[in-house]
Amino acid sequence: MSEYRIYSVNGPVVKVVGGKGLAMMDMVFAGDQQLIGEVVGVEGDMTTVQVYEDTAGLAPGQPVTTTGSPMALMLGPGLLGNIFDGIARPLKSLEAISGPFLGRGVNIPALDLEKKWDVEITVNEGDPVKPGTLYAQCQETSAILHRCLTPAGLTGTVTRVVPNGPYTVEDVLVEVSDARGKVTELKLATRCTIRGARPIAQRLPIHRPLITGQRILDTLFPIGKGGAAAIPGPFGAGKTMTQHQLAKWSDADIIVYLGCGERGNEMTQALEEFSELKDPRTGLPLMNRTILIANTSNMPVAAREASVYTGMTIAEYYRDMGYHVALMADSTSRWAEALREISGRLEEMPAEEGFPAYLASRLAEFYERAGYVETLEGKEGSVTVIGAVSPQGGDFSEPVTQNTKRFVRCFWALDRSLAYARHFPSINWLNSYSEYTVDFKDWYSENVSPDFAPCRQRIANLLREESQLMEIVKLIGSDILPENQKLIMETARLIRLGFLQQNSYNPVDTYVPLKKQLLMMQTILRLYDGVKEGIDRSIPLSQYTATGIFDTVVKMKYEIPNEDLSKFDDYAAMIDKALEQVNIANS
């Protein structure tokens, strides 16, 4: 019989009595159904356990057994292309066992234990190894080579290796003997705790952007590889849509998409879309480099709290192989709500709006695991975190949004009015910011053009000037404005409709490379400079707008394919012709 027994049950919080052997963060199995849980509090012989499954049926007196170790994930080949719940149980395998709804007490590993992988051993007997030494590799998908590295703290000499060939994730591939003669067996799979960050050699400065193909992000509010960004916005503003676009088109090697407390229909949409999409870089299915973690709103709330750590641990695992990983967390607000509910069950003193006092530190722990790093192997890798925030009523002053702003350098504020006007991405260019812009000035100059940063600044200035003029227009109308200010208003409209607004369903407009983004900005500014020169010679703006050139330039985002940028010359010629036409009429 078990030494430990259930004393009381309060939702996902279970009190356990019977001894003093349980330690903080130990993984346990509660009740007759062996429900997965984690120790979150210890006081004398009373232990508090957070259960990650529905606790219906648990009763005082039922046994509790401990694993004697913290909650850990099985990591290895087979993660890519798979779908997991919040505690890394594969949903397809769960469905085969328990049907369309999650069964309780089903503890199955994240990896297929029977599947064999074609493994290449990269060390020989007698070779010295240290943390981060590559000892085996296999082709996980057609796009990703899975690289197995010795864990931190292991230094020694290889005493045994197996020949190249097919092996399961639990077959012993290499044996290493340390200085004390202790033998460690290395397999394809490894286990890693989820709460703490995986070790690295050192953090490196963020020096290159994550290319998303979304003009407003790449140009005005870029995020760096290894950076952290927040996407706050009210219901219906387009958070999930924006994250879907980033997952599809960003130039990260691997995507980890985390649906934390999302509605089931939204997760279904993501699962369906991702399974059908082709990777634009390889032409292969996008799922070949994607991992989906689905913890929907009808799943146990405690598992929601653990899901963000599950996603981050998987992201760090592939980062350590030298890959650039993008983690999409949708949404951190529902994660915070899970913290609030569990905190209430634990009878902790609430802070602002009922959230626990440690909300800020938990958010910091999560976002600060992002970074551009040198791995133990000596390679470069990164984890970029993009977290959606769902403030109630769109109130950005609420605790989750405000605390998130403290730990991210990129803030993409969504606007409900833009979304309702069908302006997507509905990112408000006045309330958003990116602190990475200055860091990437040299990168843009070397990899795109020295004109990129100046053009970006001019575009941003025109949008800010329009905002200031709108205050006057609201009071007295636009007719009273001088011609040069009318030009600012018209050019800003062109920027909004022809540059910032982007149609994700249009094959030409859904993804735009940086070179094309620059040429679009140059085309808009070419028109602005030409018209401004005429206005300085007292030619009214109405004569230029009458030519239809402004409406023509708006259409360039649909008319110029990414593969044939030479057509920008045609637009330059049309602009020059329209300007010349007006100038001749006034000569």
Secondary structure by P-SEA (a helix, b strand, c coil): cccbbbccccccbbbbcccccccccccccccccccbbbbccccccbbbbbbccccccccccbbbbbcccccccccccccccbbbccccccaaaaaacccccccccccccccccccccccccccccccccccccccccccccccbbbbbbbcccccccccccccccccccccccbbbbccccbbbbbccbbbbbcccccccccccccccccccccccccccccccccbbbbbbbcccccaaaaaaaaaacccccbbbbbbccccaaaaaaaaaaaaacccccccccccccbbbbbbcccccaaaaaaaaaaaaaaaaaaaaabbbbbbbbccaaaaaaaaaaaaaaacccccccccccaaaaaaaaaaaccccccccccbbbbbbbbbbbbcccccccccaaaaaaacccccccccaaaaaaccccccccccccccccccaaaaaaaccccaaaaaaaaaaaaaaaaaaaaaaaaccccccccaaaaaaaaaaaaaaaccccccccccccccccaaaaaaaaaaaaaaaaaaaaaaaacccaaaaaaaaaaaaaaacccccccccccaaaaaaaaaaaaaaaaaaaac
